[in-house]
Amino acid sequence: EIFQEIKQRQFTPLTECVSQQCKSNQIKGRLYMQTRASKFLAFQEVKLQELTDQVPVGHIPRTMTMHLYGAACRQLTPGDVANVTGIFLPMPYTGFRALRAGLLTDTYLDVQYVHRLKKQYDEIEMTPADEEALNQLKSDPNVYSHLARSIAPEIYGHDDVKKTLLLLLVGGVNKTIGDGMKIRGDINVCLMG
């Protein structure tokens, strides 16, 4: 058995024996990948983007590539606001790209810790005062219109647009159909004009 440790994004499994025994006997044995004897580690590549309120006027938000491994994977979804801690490293190149790399400045953040700043709805803890305020809103027959008007109150009218944006902000419920297919509750909105 020969074990091959992979630390880059691409890999080609070994096909010929490279052990000292094969070299001394001048035998080119065929190797086959054994997935049962392999250890796989969860990996996720995430693009971190500057918050829109911190971007100077007329500029494009800066981005950074982050690599997450193991337990840090699947903690972030697009649009999440988070604090991350990690090691800032140069992007390793292998093969032909390494010869041409020269003074390339591709870097990434090897993430060690992820802390989401906004919690998901199922993680929010309700206080008795919050429940009382929700019960008062629930009894109001015009709650939908009141919430829609609270979006951009300085802009008069456009109630349909505001209601659409409210539905986008609130989102829906994720559904799982009997065959295992998942339908996300969030809608896409194309607002023009």
Stockholm file with secondary structure:
# STOCKHOLM 1.0

chainA/1-193         EIFQEIKQRQFTPLTECVSQQCKSNQIKGRLYMQTRASKFLAFQEVKLQELTDQVPVGHIPRTMTMHLYGAACRQLTPGDVANVTGIFLPMPYTGFRALRAGLLTDTYLDVQYVHRLKKQYDEIEMTPADEEALNQLKSDPNVYSHLARSIAPEIYGHDDVKKTLLLLLVGGVNKTIGDGMKIRGDINVCLMG
#=GR chainA/1-193 SS CCCCCCCSSCCCCCCBCCSHHHHHHTCCCBCCCCGGGCCCCCEEEEEEECCGGGSCTTCCCCEEEEEEEGGGTTSCCTTCCEEEEEEEEECCCCTHHHHHHTTCCCEEEEEEEEEESSCCGGGCCCCHHHHHHHHHHHHCTTHHHHHHHTSSTTSCCCHHHHHHHHHHHHCCCCEECTTSCEECSCCCCCCCC
#=GC SS_cons         CCCCCCCSSCCCCCCBCCSHHHHHHTCCCBCCCCGGGCCCCCEEEEEEECCGGGSCTTCCCCEEEEEEEGGGTTSCCTTCCEEEEEEEEECCCCTHHHHHHTTCCCEEEEEEEEEESSCCGGGCCCCHHHHHHHHHHHHCTTHHHHHHHTSSTTSCCCHHHHHHHHHHHHCCCCEECTTSCEECSCCCCCCCC
//
